[in-house]
């Protein structure tokens, strides 16, 4: 159920598809928009789709 919800989410800025990153650290889940180079946090399983909360990805990474 939760995974299905995450798959339906799109970037609030460009409406593009988001990549759901699920590293071993469960608290570090993120939804990444590669077009905008932003990573939206997932807190307690709830995606925070706010640009102000998003992490800017390092273009060198
Ligand atoms: Zn985007």
PDB file of the backbone (N, CA, C, O) and the ligand in Angstrom, with CONECT records:
HET     ZN  A 101       1
ATOM      1  N   UNK A   1       0.849  -1.210   0.000  1.00  0.00           N
ATOM      2  CA  UNK A   1       0.000   0.000   0.000  1.00  0.00           C
ATOM      3  C   UNK A   1       0.870   1.241   0.000  1.00  0.00           C
ATOM      4  O   UNK A   1       0.715   2.139  -0.827  1.00  0.00           O
ATOM      5  N   UNK A   2       1.795   1.263   0.956  1.00  0.00           N
ATOM      6  CA  UNK A   2       2.666   2.433   1.054  1.00  0.00           C
ATOM      7  C   UNK A   2       3.537   2.581  -0.184  1.00  0.00           C
ATOM      8  O   UNK A   2       3.723   3.684  -0.697  1.00  0.00           O
ATOM      9  N   UNK A   3       4.070   1.454  -0.662  1.00  0.00           N
ATOM     10  CA  UNK A   3       4.930   1.501  -1.839  1.00  0.00           C
ATOM     11  C   UNK A   3       4.146   1.991  -3.042  1.00  0.00           C
ATOM     12  O   UNK A   3       4.655   2.770  -3.848  1.00  0.00           O
ATOM     13  N   UNK A   4       2.895   1.530  -3.165  1.00  0.00           N
ATOM     14  CA  UNK A   4       2.070   1.954  -4.289  1.00  0.00           C
ATOM     15  C   UNK A   4       1.861   3.471  -4.254  1.00  0.00           C
ATOM     16  O   UNK A   4       1.890   4.136  -5.290  1.00  0.00           O
ATOM     17  N   UNK A   5       1.656   3.995  -3.072  1.00  0.00           N
ATOM     18  CA  UNK A   5       1.479   5.437  -2.919  1.00  0.00           C
ATOM     19  C   UNK A   5       2.727   6.175  -3.388  1.00  0.00           C
ATOM     20  O   UNK A   5       2.633   7.159  -4.121  1.00  0.00           O
ATOM     21  N   UNK A   6       3.878   5.705  -2.970  1.00  0.00           N
ATOM     22  CA  UNK A   6       5.117   6.379  -3.333  1.00  0.00           C
ATOM     23  C   UNK A   6       5.348   6.350  -4.837  1.00  0.00           C
ATOM     24  O   UNK A   6       5.880   7.300  -5.410  1.00  0.00           O
ATOM     25  N   UNK A   7       4.944   5.254  -5.472  1.00  0.00           N
ATOM     26  CA  UNK A   7       5.154   5.134  -6.912  1.00  0.00           C
ATOM     27  C   UNK A   7       4.286   6.103  -7.700  1.00  0.00           C
ATOM     28  O   UNK A   7       4.602   6.444  -8.840  1.00  0.00           O
ATOM     29  N   UNK A   8       3.198   6.542  -7.093  1.00  0.00           N
ATOM     30  CA  UNK A   8       2.294   7.452  -7.782  1.00  0.00           C
ATOM     31  C   UNK A   8       2.740   8.907  -7.669  1.00  0.00           C
ATOM     32  O   UNK A   8       2.249   9.774  -8.392  1.00  0.00           O
ATOM     33  N   UNK A   9       3.666   9.161  -6.765  1.00  0.00           N
ATOM     34  CA  UNK A   9       4.066  10.539  -6.546  1.00  0.00           C
ATOM     35  C   UNK A   9       4.910  11.070  -7.690  1.00  0.00           C
ATOM     36  O   UNK A   9       5.744  10.364  -8.256  1.00  0.00           O
ATOM     37  N   UNK A  10       4.675  12.321  -8.012  1.00  0.00           N
ATOM     38  CA  UNK A  10       5.495  12.993  -9.007  1.00  0.00           C
ATOM     39  C   UNK A  10       6.081  14.242  -8.374  1.00  0.00           C
ATOM     40  O   UNK A  10       5.618  14.709  -7.333  1.00  0.00           O
ATOM     41  N   UNK A  11       7.097  14.767  -9.016  1.00  0.00           N
ATOM     42  CA  UNK A  11       7.750  15.966  -8.532  1.00  0.00           C
ATOM     43  C   UNK A  11       6.769  17.138  -8.540  1.00  0.00           C
ATOM     44  O   UNK A  11       6.101  17.362  -9.549  1.00  0.00           O
ATOM     45  N   UNK A  12       6.667  17.884  -7.451  1.00  0.00           N
ATOM     46  CA  UNK A  12       5.747  19.017  -7.411  1.00  0.00           C
ATOM     47  C   UNK A  12       6.180  20.161  -8.318  1.00  0.00           C
ATOM     48  O   UNK A  12       5.379  21.041  -8.633  1.00  0.00           O
ATOM     49  N   UNK A  13       7.421  20.155  -8.732  1.00  0.00           N
ATOM     50  CA  UNK A  13       7.926  21.250  -9.570  1.00  0.00           C
ATOM     51  C   UNK A  13       7.762  20.945 -11.055  1.00  0.00           C
ATOM     52  O   UNK A  13       7.163  21.725 -11.796  1.00  0.00           O
ATOM     53  N   UNK A  14       8.298  19.806 -11.482  1.00  0.00           N
ATOM     54  CA  UNK A  14       8.305  19.498 -12.914  1.00  0.00           C
ATOM     55  C   UNK A  14       7.312  18.402 -13.274  1.00  0.00           C
ATOM     56  O   UNK A  14       7.170  18.061 -14.449  1.00  0.00           O
ATOM     57  N   UNK A  15       6.624  17.846 -12.284  1.00  0.00           N
ATOM     58  CA  UNK A  15       5.646  16.762 -12.481  1.00  0.00           C
ATOM     59  C   UNK A  15       6.288  15.511 -13.064  1.00  0.00           C
ATOM     60  O   UNK A  15       5.605  14.640 -13.602  1.00  0.00           O
ATOM     61  N   UNK A  16       7.598  15.435 -12.951  1.00  0.00           N
ATOM     62  CA  UNK A  16       8.297  14.265 -13.459  1.00  0.00           C
ATOM     63  C   UNK A  16       8.243  13.125 -12.462  1.00  0.00           C
ATOM     64  O   UNK A  16       7.848  13.299 -11.309  1.00  0.00           O
ATOM     65  N   UNK A  17       8.649  11.958 -12.931  1.00  0.00           N
ATOM     66  CA  UNK A  17       8.627  10.785 -12.078  1.00  0.00           C
ATOM     67  C   UNK A  17       9.758  10.867 -11.059  1.00  0.00           C
ATOM     68  O   UNK A  17      10.852  11.341 -11.368  1.00  0.00           O
ATOM     69  N   UNK A  18       9.488  10.407  -9.859  1.00  0.00           N
ATOM     70  CA  UNK A  18      10.475  10.434  -8.795  1.00  0.00           C
ATOM     71  C   UNK A  18      11.068   9.041  -8.599  1.00  0.00           C
ATOM     72  O   UNK A  18      10.389   8.023  -8.733  1.00  0.00           O
ATOM     73  N   UNK A  19      12.342   9.037  -8.281  1.00  0.00           N
ATOM     74  CA  UNK A  19      12.990   7.771  -7.946  1.00  0.00           C
ATOM     75  C   UNK A  19      12.965   7.598  -6.438  1.00  0.00           C
ATOM     76  O   UNK A  19      13.422   8.461  -5.688  1.00  0.00           O
ATOM     77  N   UNK A  20      12.422   6.467  -6.009  1.00  0.00           N
ATOM     78  CA  UNK A  20      12.337   6.192  -4.575  1.00  0.00           C
ATOM     79  C   UNK A  20      13.606   5.497  -4.122  1.00  0.00           C
ATOM     80  O   UNK A  20      13.824   4.323  -4.422  1.00  0.00           O
ATOM     81  N   UNK A  21      14.432   6.218  -3.407  1.00  0.00           N
ATOM     82  CA  UNK A  21      15.668   5.649  -2.884  1.00  0.00           C
ATOM     83  C   UNK A  21      15.404   5.078  -1.507  1.00  0.00           C
ATOM     84  O   UNK A  21      14.867   5.747  -0.625  1.00  0.00           O
ATOM     85  N   UNK A  22      15.796   3.816  -1.344  1.00  0.00           N
ATOM     86  CA  UNK A  22      15.524   3.152  -0.080  1.00  0.00           C
ATOM     87  C   UNK A  22      16.812   2.500   0.429  1.00  0.00           C
ATOM     88  O   UNK A  22      17.005   1.291   0.306  1.00  0.00           O
ATOM     89  N   UNK A  23      17.675   3.320   0.996  1.00  0.00           N
ATOM     90  CA  UNK A  23      18.934   2.797   1.519  1.00  0.00           C
ATOM     91  C   UNK A  23      18.687   1.960   2.768  1.00  0.00           C
ATOM     92  O   UNK A  23      17.579   1.947   3.304  1.00  0.00           O
ATOM     93  N   UNK A  24      19.721   1.261   3.229  1.00  0.00           N
ATOM     94  CA  UNK A  24      19.574   0.398   4.422  1.00  0.00           C
ATOM     95  C   UNK A  24      19.045   1.161   5.629  1.00  0.00           C
ATOM     96  O   UNK A  24      18.291   0.613   6.434  1.00  0.00           O
ATOM     97  N   UNK A  25      19.435   2.406   5.752  1.00  0.00           N
ATOM     98  CA  UNK A  25      18.932   3.212   6.858  1.00  0.00           C
ATOM     99  C   UNK A  25      17.509   3.651   6.534  1.00  0.00           C
ATOM    100  O   UNK A  25      17.297   4.512   5.680  1.00  0.00           O
ATOM    101  N   UNK A  26      16.564   3.073   7.199  1.00  0.00           N
ATOM    102  CA  UNK A  26      15.163   3.333   6.868  1.00  0.00           C
ATOM    103  C   UNK A  26      14.795   4.807   6.999  1.00  0.00           C
ATOM    104  O   UNK A  26      13.933   5.307   6.275  1.00  0.00           O
ATOM    105  N   UNK A  27      15.440   5.483   7.909  1.00  0.00           N
ATOM    106  CA  UNK A  27      15.076   6.890   8.121  1.00  0.00           C
ATOM    107  C   UNK A  27      15.599   7.796   7.029  1.00  0.00           C
ATOM    108  O   UNK A  27      15.268   8.980   6.978  1.00  0.00           O
ATOM    109  N   UNK A  28      16.428   7.228   6.146  1.00  0.00           N
ATOM    110  CA  UNK A  28      17.062   8.050   5.121  1.00  0.00           C
ATOM    111  C   UNK A  28      16.373   7.920   3.763  1.00  0.00           C
ATOM    112  O   UNK A  28      16.955   8.288   2.742  1.00  0.00           O
ATOM    113  N   UNK A  29      15.156   7.408   3.736  1.00  0.00           N
ATOM    114  CA  UNK A  29      14.454   7.285   2.453  1.00  0.00           C
ATOM    115  C   UNK A  29      14.248   8.654   1.822  1.00  0.00           C
ATOM    116  O   UNK A  29      13.994   9.647   2.504  1.00  0.00           O
ATOM    117  N   UNK A  30      14.362   8.674   0.520  1.00  0.00           N
ATOM    118  CA  UNK A  30      14.157   9.923  -0.199  1.00  0.00           C
ATOM    119  C   UNK A  30      13.476   9.644  -1.530  1.00  0.00           C
ATOM    120  O   UNK A  30      13.568   8.552  -2.091  1.00  0.00           O
ATOM    121  N   UNK A  31      12.791  10.671  -2.014  1.00  0.00           N
ATOM    122  CA  UNK A  31      12.223  10.642  -3.354  1.00  0.00           C
ATOM    123  C   UNK A  31      12.991  11.662  -4.181  1.00  0.00           C
ATOM    124  O   UNK A  31      12.964  12.860  -3.899  1.00  0.00           O
ATOM    125  N   UNK A  32      13.671  11.172  -5.197  1.00  0.00           N
ATOM    126  CA  UNK A  32      14.611  12.006  -5.931  1.00  0.00           C
ATOM    127  C   UNK A  32      14.045  12.403  -7.281  1.00  0.00           C
ATOM    128  O   UNK A  32      13.552  11.565  -8.035  1.00  0.00           O
ATOM    129  N   UNK A  33      14.121  13.707  -7.578  1.00  0.00           N
ATOM    130  CA  UNK A  33      13.847  14.200  -8.923  1.00  0.00           C
ATOM    131  C   UNK A  33      15.186  14.525  -9.560  1.00  0.00           C
ATOM    132  O   UNK A  33      15.891  15.435  -9.122  1.00  0.00           O
ATOM    133  N   UNK A  34      15.526  13.779 -10.590  1.00  0.00           N
ATOM    134  CA  UNK A  34      16.830  13.999 -11.219  1.00  0.00           C
ATOM    135  C   UNK A  34      16.816  15.265 -12.073  1.00  0.00           C
ATOM    136  O   UNK A  34      17.853  15.903 -12.249  1.00  0.00           O
ATOM    137  N   UNK A  35      15.668  15.627 -12.596  1.00  0.00           N
ATOM    138  CA  UNK A  35      15.583  16.821 -13.438  1.00  0.00           C
ATOM    139  C   UNK A  35      15.874  18.080 -12.616  1.00  0.00           C
ATOM    140  O   UNK A  35      16.586  18.975 -13.071  1.00  0.00           O
ATOM    141  N   UNK A  36      15.323  18.142 -11.416  1.00  0.00           N
ATOM    142  CA  UNK A  36      15.526  19.312 -10.563  1.00  0.00           C
ATOM    143  C   UNK A  36      16.688  19.132  -9.594  1.00  0.00           C
ATOM    144  O   UNK A  36      17.092  20.072  -8.911  1.00  0.00           O
ATOM    145  N   UNK A  37      17.221  17.914  -9.544  1.00  0.00           N
ATOM    146  CA  UNK A  37      18.311  17.584  -8.617  1.00  0.00           C
ATOM    147  C   UNK A  37      17.887  17.895  -7.175  1.00  0.00           C
ATOM    148  O   UNK A  37      18.621  18.518  -6.408  1.00  0.00           O
ATOM    149  N   UNK A  38      16.681  17.439  -6.840  1.00  0.00           N
ATOM    150  CA  UNK A  38      16.170  17.608  -5.480  1.00  0.00           C
ATOM    151  C   UNK A  38      15.800  16.245  -4.911  1.00  0.00           C
ATOM    152  O   UNK A  38      15.325  15.359  -5.623  1.00  0.00           O
ATOM    153  N   UNK A  39      16.028  16.102  -3.616  1.00  0.00           N
ATOM    154  CA  UNK A  39      15.640  14.873  -2.930  1.00  0.00           C
ATOM    155  C   UNK A  39      14.657  15.233  -1.823  1.00  0.00           C
ATOM    156  O   UNK A  39      14.995  15.926  -0.864  1.00  0.00           O
ATOM    157  N   UNK A  40      13.429  14.740  -1.983  1.00  0.00           N
ATOM    158  CA  UNK A  40      12.391  15.019  -0.991  1.00  0.00           C
ATOM    159  C   UNK A  40      12.442  13.949   0.096  1.00  0.00           C
ATOM    160  O   UNK A  40      12.503  12.758  -0.207  1.00  0.00           O
ATOM    161  N   UNK A  41      12.418  14.361   1.333  1.00  0.00           N
ATOM    162  CA  UNK A  41      12.531  13.390   2.422  1.00  0.00           C
ATOM    163  C   UNK A  41      11.248  12.594   2.618  1.00  0.00           C
ATOM    164  O   UNK A  41      10.150  13.063   2.318  1.00  0.00           O
ATOM    165  N   UNK A  42      11.418  11.378   3.128  1.00  0.00           N
ATOM    166  CA  UNK A  42      10.278  10.560   3.544  1.00  0.00           C
ATOM    167  C   UNK A  42      10.418  10.372   5.048  1.00  0.00           C
ATOM    168  O   UNK A  42      11.344   9.708   5.515  1.00  0.00           O
ATOM    169  N   UNK A  43       9.505  10.952   5.794  1.00  0.00           N
ATOM    170  CA  UNK A  43       9.598  10.906   7.248  1.00  0.00           C
ATOM    171  C   UNK A  43       8.481  10.044   7.808  1.00  0.00           C
ATOM    172  O   UNK A  43       7.298  10.306   7.591  1.00  0.00           O
ATOM    173  N   UNK A  44       8.883   9.010   8.533  1.00  0.00           N
ATOM    174  CA  UNK A  44       7.904   8.082   9.106  1.00  0.00           C
ATOM    175  C   UNK A  44       6.984   7.522   8.027  1.00  0.00           C
ATOM    176  O   UNK A  44       5.797   7.291   8.257  1.00  0.00           O
ATOM    177  N   UNK A  45       7.567   7.307   6.831  1.00  0.00           N
ATOM    178  CA  UNK A  45       6.795   6.727   5.741  1.00  0.00           C
ATOM    179  C   UNK A  45       5.952   7.728   4.987  1.00  0.00           C
ATOM    180  O   UNK A  45       5.225   7.356   4.066  1.00  0.00           O
ATOM    181  N   UNK A  46       6.035   8.997   5.362  1.00  0.00           N
ATOM    182  CA  UNK A  46       5.207  10.015   4.717  1.00  0.00           C
ATOM    183  C   UNK A  46       6.111  10.936   3.898  1.00  0.00           C
ATOM    184  O   UNK A  46       6.990  11.600   4.448  1.00  0.00           O
ATOM    185  N   UNK A  47       5.894  10.973   2.597  1.00  0.00           N
ATOM    186  CA  UNK A  47       6.714  11.836   1.757  1.00  0.00           C
ATOM    187  C   UNK A  47       6.425  13.309   2.025  1.00  0.00           C
ATOM    188  O   UNK A  47       5.268  13.723   2.106  1.00  0.00           O
ATOM    189  N   UNK A  48       7.474  14.080   2.160  1.00  0.00           N
ATOM    190  CA  UNK A  48       7.336  15.525   2.382  1.00  0.00           C
ATOM    191  C   UNK A  48       7.642  16.216   1.057  1.00  0.00           C
ATOM    192  O   UNK A  48       8.801  16.442   0.709  1.00  0.00           O
ATOM    193  N   UNK A  49       6.579  16.546   0.328  1.00  0.00           N
ATOM    194  CA  UNK A  49       6.754  17.063  -1.023  1.00  0.00           C
ATOM    195  C   UNK A  49       6.800  18.587  -1.020  1.00  0.00           C
ATOM    196  O   UNK A  49       6.012  19.248  -1.696  1.00  0.00           O
ATOM    197  N   UNK A  50       7.728  19.126  -0.255  1.00  0.00           N
ATOM    198  CA  UNK A  50       7.885  20.573  -0.176  1.00  0.00           C
ATOM    199  C   UNK A  50       9.288  20.935  -0.657  1.00  0.00           C
ATOM    200  O   UNK A  50      10.281  20.361  -0.211  1.00  0.00           O
ATOM    201  N   UNK A  51       9.347  21.889  -1.567  1.00  0.00           N
ATOM    202  CA  UNK A  51      10.646  22.291  -2.093  1.00  0.00           C
ATOM    203  C   UNK A  51      11.534  22.809  -0.970  1.00  0.00           C
ATOM    204  O   UNK A  51      12.749  22.610  -0.988  1.00  0.00           O
ATOM    205  N   UNK A  52      10.922  23.474   0.006  1.00  0.00           N
ATOM    206  CA  UNK A  52      11.692  24.039   1.110  1.00  0.00           C
ATOM    207  C   UNK A  52      12.304  22.969   1.995  1.00  0.00           C
ATOM    208  O   UNK A  52      13.272  23.228   2.710  1.00  0.00           O
ATOM    209  N   UNK A  53      11.737  21.753   1.949  1.00  0.00           N
ATOM    210  CA  UNK A  53      12.242  20.645   2.761  1.00  0.00           C
ATOM    211  C   UNK A  53      13.197  19.754   1.974  1.00  0.00           C
ATOM    212  O   UNK A  53      13.856  18.886   2.546  1.00  0.00           O
ATOM    213  N   UNK A  54      13.268  19.964   0.684  1.00  0.00           N
ATOM    214  CA  UNK A  54      14.047  19.065  -0.163  1.00  0.00           C
ATOM    215  C   UNK A  54      15.530  19.337  -0.025  1.00  0.00           C
ATOM    216  O   UNK A  54      15.970  20.457   0.236  1.00  0.00           O
ATOM    217  N   UNK A  55      16.278  18.268  -0.210  1.00  0.00           N
ATOM    218  CA  UNK A  55      17.738  18.376  -0.184  1.00  0.00           C
ATOM    219  C   UNK A  55      18.222  18.574  -1.627  1.00  0.00           C
ATOM    220  O   UNK A  55      17.797  17.866  -2.540  1.00  0.00           O
ATOM    221  N   UNK A  56      19.103  19.535  -1.808  1.00  0.00           N
ATOM    222  CA  UNK A  56      19.669  19.768  -3.137  1.00  0.00           C
ATOM    223  C   UNK A  56      20.801  18.767  -3.369  1.00  0.00           C
ATOM    224  O   UNK A  56      21.750  18.682  -2.589  1.00  0.00           O
ATOM    225  N   UNK A  57      20.675  18.020  -4.451  1.00  0.00           N
ATOM    226  CA  UNK A  57      21.681  16.998  -4.742  1.00  0.00           C
ATOM    227  C   UNK A  57      22.959  17.651  -5.271  1.00  0.00           C
ATOM    228  O   UNK A  57      22.926  18.612  -6.039  1.00  0.00           O
ATOM    229  N   UNK A  58      24.058  17.101  -4.838  1.00  0.00           N
ATOM    230  CA  UNK A  58      25.346  17.555  -5.313  1.00  0.00           C
ATOM    231  C   UNK A  58      25.532  17.089  -6.756  1.00  0.00           C
ATOM    232  O   UNK A  58      25.550  15.883  -7.003  1.00  0.00           O
ATOM    233  N   UNK A  59      25.670  17.996  -7.707  1.00  0.00           N
ATOM    234  CA  UNK A  59      25.812  17.573  -9.107  1.00  0.00           C
ATOM    235  C   UNK A  59      27.043  16.721  -9.355  1.00  0.00           C
ATOM    236  O   UNK A  59      27.101  15.992 -10.346  1.00  0.00           O
ATOM    237  N   UNK A  60      28.019  16.801  -8.478  1.00  0.00           N
ATOM    238  CA  UNK A  60      29.242  16.010  -8.646  1.00  0.00           C
ATOM    239  C   UNK A  60      29.054  14.582  -8.161  1.00  0.00           C
ATOM    240  O   UNK A  60      29.846  13.704  -8.501  1.00  0.00           O
ATOM    241  N   UNK A  61      28.017  14.341  -7.374  1.00  0.00           N
ATOM    242  CA  UNK A  61      27.832  13.014  -6.780  1.00  0.00           C
ATOM    243  C   UNK A  61      27.298  12.018  -7.818  1.00  0.00           C
ATOM    244  O   UNK A  61      27.081  10.849  -7.498  1.00  0.00           O
TER     245      UNK A  61
HETATM  246 ZN    ZN A 101      11.272  17.791 -10.686  1.00  0.00          ZN
END
